[in-house]
Amino acid sequence: MQPISSSFIEKLCFNEKGLIPAIAQDWLDGTVLMMAWMSRESIKKTIETNEVHYWSRSRNELWHKGETSGHIQMLKDLRYDCDADVLLLSIEQKDSIACHTGSRSCFFEKPNKTSNQDTDKTQPSSDACSDLYKVIEGRYQNPLKGSYTNKLLEGGDNQILKKIGEESTEFVMACKDNNSIDIASEAADLIFHMQVALAFHGVKWREVLEILASRRGAARRD
């Protein structure tokens, strides 16, 4: 992340108590993790240390997120909205726990949530590929009778890799035909089957995202 100058703080619109709402979002998959308040002081401290600091309204003091729990938030990027009255923090959440309840995100309550519904199953959506991998991983851990995903997983590498080969060929042919709808469709099929292979081998989709992210701005290859 490039160094951030604190000069932008003067453009922000704080409320009558000198605070501004801040939304923390996972830097890789975009999941909304939590909302808290920041002051001028906490924003400056966040920029200086690269670790997120909020303002605790209940304690009326600076709040270094994760200082006692260890669930520190590392700042990856910072933006503000068109009215300059809300901050968006792109963060790396240590231990994947942002909520004081021990949940990854604070936003797990739903209007139609049943009393026996697992909190993990009501976590907010991230990007489509990450959500897809969660479903595939869920099938791997809890097989569903008649599931196509489970048929692939039961077939192991022989079945999974065969399908990846087939889908790769179909993707190539769609590109050769230059049909945008078919290209998108075949790309989706290829990504799905690749994710099945990842789940079968115990490789998290997030590991793929981390590698892709690490290559941003990398030295160009000859």
C-alpha positions in Angstrom: 0.0 0.0 0.0 1.3 3.5 -0.9 1.7 5.9 2.0 -1.5 7.9 2.8 -1.2 11.6 3.6 -3.4 12.7 6.5 -4.3 15.9 4.6 -7.5 14.4 3.3 -8.9 14.4 6.8 -9.8 18.1 6.4 -12.1 17.1 3.6 -14.2 14.8 5.8 -17.5 15.6 7.3 -17.5 14.7 11.0 -20.7 14.7 13.1 -21.3 17.1 16.0 -19.2 14.8 18.2 -16.3 14.8 15.8 -16.8 11.3 14.6 -17.4 9.6 11.3 -18.7 6.1 10.5 -16.2 3.6 9.1 -17.0 0.3 7.4 -14.3 -2.4 7.5 -14.2 -4.7 4.4 -12.1 -7.7 3.8 -9.3 -6.7 1.3 -9.5 -10.0 -0.7 -13.1 -11.1 -1.0 -14.9 -7.8 -0.2 -16.9 -9.2 2.8 -18.3 -6.4 5.0 -16.9 -7.2 8.5 -17.9 -4.5 10.8 -18.9 -0.8 11.3 -17.4 1.5 13.9 -16.6 5.1 14.5 -13.4 7.0 13.9 -12.2 10.4 15.0 -9.5 12.6 13.5 -7.1 11.2 16.1 -7.9 7.5 15.3 -7.6 8.1 11.5 -4.2 9.7 12.0 -3.1 6.8 14.3 -4.4 4.3 11.7 -2.3 5.9 9.0 0.8 6.2 11.2 0.8 2.6 12.4 -1.0 0.8 9.5 -3.1 -0.9 12.2 -6.8 0.2 12.4 -7.7 2.4 15.4 -11.4 3.4 16.1 -13.0 5.7 18.6 -14.9 3.9 21.4 -18.0 5.8 22.2 -18.8 3.7 25.3 -15.3 4.3 26.8 -14.8 7.7 25.1 -11.3 6.8 24.1 -9.1 5.7 21.3 -9.7 2.0 20.5 -6.9 -0.1 18.9 -8.8 -2.9 17.3 -7.5 -6.3 18.5 -5.2 -4.9 21.2 -6.5 -7.3 23.8 -8.0 -10.0 21.6 -5.2 -10.2 19.1 -7.7 -9.7 16.2 -5.8 -6.8 14.8 -6.9 -5.2 11.5 -4.1 -4.2 9.1 -5.0 -1.3 6.8 -4.7 -2.1 3.1 -6.6 0.8 1.6 -8.8 3.7 2.7 -11.5 5.6 0.8 -14.4 7.9 1.6 -17.7 8.3 -0.1 -19.0 11.1 -2.4 -20.4 13.1 0.5 -17.2 12.6 2.5 -19.2 11.5 5.5 -18.4 7.7 5.5 -15.1 5.9 5.4 -14.4 2.5 3.8 -11.5 0.6 5.2 -10.0 -2.3 3.2 -8.4 -4.4 5.8 -6.6 -7.7 6.5 -8.3 -9.2 9.5 -6.0 -11.3 11.7 -7.5 -14.7 12.6 -10.6 -13.9 10.5 -12.5 -12.6 13.5 -13.8 -9.1 13.4 -16.8 -9.4 15.7 -16.7 -9.5 19.5 -18.9 -12.6 19.4 -16.1 -14.5 17.7 -17.7 -14.4 14.3 -15.9 -13.3 11.2 -18.4 -10.5 10.5 -20.7 -8.6 12.8 -23.4 -8.7 10.0 -24.8 -12.2 10.6 -28.3 -11.4 11.7 -31.1 -11.7 9.1 -34.7 -10.7 9.3 -35.8 -14.3 8.4 -33.1 -16.1 10.3 -34.5 -19.1 12.3 -33.5 -19.6 15.9 -31.6 -22.8 15.1 -29.7 -21.4 12.1 -25.9 -21.5 12.4 -24.3 -18.1 12.5 -21.7 -19.3 10.0 -24.4 -19.9 7.5 -25.8 -16.4 7.7 -22.5 -14.6 7.1 -22.7 -11.8 4.5 -21.9 -12.6 0.9 -18.5 -11.9 -0.5 -17.6 -12.1 -4.2 -19.3 -14.8 -6.3 -16.3 -17.0 -6.6 -15.6 -17.0 -2.9 -19.2 -17.8 -2.1 -19.2 -20.6 -4.7 -16.1 -22.2 -3.0 -17.9 -22.1 0.3 -20.7 -24.2 -1.2 -18.3 -26.7 -2.7 -16.3 -26.9 0.6 -19.6 -27.5 2.4 -20.5 -30.3 0.0 -17.1 -31.8 0.7 -17.6 -31.7 4.5 -21.3 -32.6 4.4 -22.1 -34.7 1.3 -25.5 -34.2 -0.2 -27.2 -37.1 -1.9 -27.6 -36.6 -5.6 -25.2 -33.6 -5.7 -23.1 -33.2 -8.9 -20.3 -31.7 -6.8 -20.2 -34.8 -4.5 -20.2 -37.1 -7.5 -17.1 -35.3 -8.7 -15.5 -35.4 -5.3 -16.2 -39.1 -4.9 -14.6 -39.8 -8.3 -11.4 -38.1 -7.1 -8.7 -36.8 -9.3 -9.6 -39.1 -12.2 -13.1 -37.7 -12.5 -12.3 -34.1 -11.5 -9.2 -33.6 -13.8 -11.0 -35.2 -16.7 -13.8 -32.6 -16.4 -11.2 -29.8 -16.1 -9.7 -31.0 -19.3 -13.1 -31.1 -21.0 -14.1 -27.7 -19.8 -10.7 -26.2 -20.7 -11.2 -27.4 -24.3 -14.7 -26.0 -24.4 -13.5 -22.7 -23.1 -10.8 -22.6 -25.8 -13.3 -23.4 -28.5 -15.7 -20.7 -27.3 -12.9 -18.2 -27.5 -12.1 -19.4 -31.1 -15.7 -18.9 -32.0 -15.6 -15.4 -30.4 -19.0 -15.7 -28.8 -19.0 -13.6 -25.6 -21.9 -15.4 -24.0 -20.4 -18.9 -24.6 -17.0 -17.7 -23.4 -18.4 -16.4 -20.1 -20.4 -19.6 -19.6 -17.5 -21.9 -20.3 -15.2 -19.8 -18.1 -17.8 -20.2 -15.2 -17.8 -24.0 -15.8 -14.0 -24.1 -15.8 -13.7 -22.1 -12.6 -16.3 -24.3 -10.8 -14.4 -27.5 -11.7 -11.1 -25.9 -10.7 -12.6 -25.0 -7.3 -13.8 -28.6 -6.9 -10.2 -29.7 -7.5 -8.9 -27.2 -4.9 -11.4 -28.4 -2.3 -10.5 -32.0 -3.0 -6.8 -31.2 -2.4 -7.5 -29.0 0.7 -6.4 -25.8 -1.0 -8.5 -22.7 0.0 -9.8 -20.4 -2.7 -8.4 -17.6 -0.5 -4.9 -18.9 -1.1 -5.4 -18.4 -4.8 -6.7 -14.8 -4.2 -3.7 -14.1 -2.0 -1.3 -15.2 -4.7 -3.1 -13.1 -7.3 -3.0 -10.1 -4.9 0.7 -10.6 -4.3 1.4 -10.3 -8.1 -0.2 -6.8 -8.3 2.6 -4.4 -9.1 5.2 -7.2 -9.4 8.1 -6.8 -11.7 7.2 -7.4 -15.3 8.4 -10.6 -16.9 10.4 -10.4 -20.1 
